[in-house]
Amino acid sequence: QVQLVESGGGLVRPGESLRLSCAVSGFTLRSYTIAWFRQAPGKEREGVVCYNWADDKAYYTDSVKGRFTLSRDNTRNTAFLQMNNLKPEDTAVYYCAAQNPARYGSSWDCLRSTDFESWGQGTQVTVSS
């Protein structure tokens, strides 16, 4: 059974940091495309970062470049999202998602697609002074 479980969200002040975790089970993380999305109240879900297994590259949305970093610990089958210099506009529920790369190739714009086969339940991040 495929399962993704996020953790690490919370309330922080602007300029502070958080590290989100996405523990996966039921598949091998290192062989999958993995992404983080977020959804703020009243807004559509947006891609934050996507690591596309097919081209071995990570793609970040412009608003988080230089502040957020996606990483993976394959021994723990866990993905992380390190978020530094957080801003109030980063407030949202953050979701991790996974996709078997056999379905899409390197041309898939995984950052702008929500067509992932597996999703976590989300973790709330609130940035406020």
C-alpha positions as CSV (number, residue, x, y, z in Angstrom):
1,Q,0.0,0.0,0.0
2,V,1.4,3.3,-1.1
3,Q,1.5,5.9,1.6
4,L,3.0,9.4,2.0
5,V,3.0,11.1,5.4
6,E,4.1,14.7,5.9
7,S,5.3,16.2,9.1
8,G,7.2,19.2,10.3
9,G,4.7,22.0,9.8
10,G,4.1,24.7,12.3
11,L,3.9,28.4,13.2
12,V,7.0,30.4,12.6
13,R,7.9,34.1,12.3
14,P,9.1,35.7,9.1
15,G,12.7,34.9,8.4
16,E,12.7,31.7,10.3
17,S,13.1,28.2,8.9
18,L,11.2,24.9,8.9
19,R,12.0,21.4,7.5
20,L,9.2,19.4,6.3
21,S,9.4,15.6,6.0
22,C,7.6,13.2,3.7
23,A,7.9,9.6,4.8
24,V,6.9,7.2,2.1
25,S,6.0,3.5,2.1
26,G,4.9,1.0,-0.5
27,F,7.5,2.1,-3.1
28,T,11.1,3.0,-3.3
29,L,11.5,6.8,-3.2
30,R,14.7,6.9,-5.2
31,S,12.9,5.5,-8.2
32,Y,10.1,8.0,-8.2
33,T,9.4,11.6,-9.2
34,I,8.7,13.5,-6.0
35,A,7.2,16.9,-5.5
36,W,6.0,19.4,-2.9
37,F,2.9,21.4,-3.5
38,R,1.1,24.0,-1.4
39,Q,-2.4,25.4,-1.2
40,A,-3.3,28.6,0.6
41,P,-6.9,29.4,1.5
42,G,-8.9,30.5,-1.5
43,K,-6.1,29.7,-3.9
44,E,-5.3,26.8,-6.2
45,R,-2.7,24.2,-5.4
46,E,0.6,25.2,-6.7
47,G,3.9,23.3,-7.3
48,V,6.7,24.4,-5.0
49,V,9.4,22.0,-6.2
50,C,9.5,18.9,-8.3
51,Y,12.3,16.4,-8.7
52,N,11.8,14.7,-12.0
53,W,13.4,11.2,-11.9
54,A,13.4,11.1,-15.8
55,D,16.0,13.9,-16.1
56,D,17.4,13.9,-12.6
57,K,16.6,17.5,-12.1
58,A,14.8,19.6,-9.5
59,Y,12.5,22.4,-10.6
60,Y,11.5,25.2,-8.2
61,T,8.8,27.8,-8.6
62,D,10.3,31.3,-8.8
63,S,9.0,32.5,-5.5
64,V,11.0,29.9,-3.5
65,K,14.3,29.8,-5.5
66,G,17.2,30.3,-3.2
67,R,15.1,29.7,-0.1
68,F,13.7,26.2,-0.4
69,T,15.6,23.0,-1.0
70,L,14.3,19.5,-1.8
71,S,16.4,16.6,-0.6
72,R,15.9,12.9,-0.2
73,D,17.3,10.3,2.2
74,N,17.0,7.1,0.3
75,T,18.0,4.9,3.2
76,R,15.0,6.3,5.2
77,N,12.7,6.5,2.2
78,T,12.0,10.1,3.1
79,A,11.9,13.3,1.2
80,F,12.5,16.7,2.9
81,L,11.7,20.3,2.1
82,Q,14.1,22.7,3.8
83,M,12.4,26.1,3.9
84,N,14.6,29.1,4.9
85,N,13.8,32.8,5.2
86,L,10.1,32.1,5.4
87,K,7.6,34.8,4.4
88,P,4.0,35.3,5.3
89,E,3.1,34.5,1.7
90,D,4.5,31.0,2.2
91,T,1.6,30.2,4.5
92,A,-0.3,27.2,3.2
93,V,-0.9,23.5,3.6
94,Y,2.0,21.7,2.1
95,Y,1.6,18.3,0.4
96,C,4.1,15.9,-1.0
97,A,3.3,13.8,-4.0
98,A,4.9,10.9,-5.9
99,Q,4.6,9.6,-9.4
100,N,6.1,6.5,-11.1
101,P,8.3,7.9,-13.8
102,A,7.3,5.2,-16.2
103,R,4.2,7.2,-17.0
104,Y,5.9,10.4,-18.0
105,G,9.3,11.2,-19.4
106,S,11.7,14.1,-19.0
107,S,9.4,16.5,-20.9
108,W,6.7,16.3,-18.3
109,D,6.3,19.7,-16.6
110,C,5.8,18.1,-13.2
111,L,6.0,21.4,-11.4
112,R,2.8,22.6,-13.1
113,S,0.9,19.3,-13.1
114,T,-1.1,17.9,-10.2
115,D,-1.5,14.6,-12.0
116,F,0.4,12.6,-9.4
117,E,-0.7,9.1,-8.5
118,S,0.0,9.4,-4.7
119,W,-0.5,12.3,-2.3
120,G,0.1,12.9,1.4
121,Q,-2.5,14.4,3.8
122,G,-0.7,17.7,4.1
123,T,0.9,19.7,6.8
124,Q,0.1,23.3,7.8
125,V,2.8,26.0,7.6
126,T,1.9,29.4,9.0
127,V,4.3,32.3,8.8
128,S,3.2,35.2,11.0
129,S,4.7,37.8,13.3
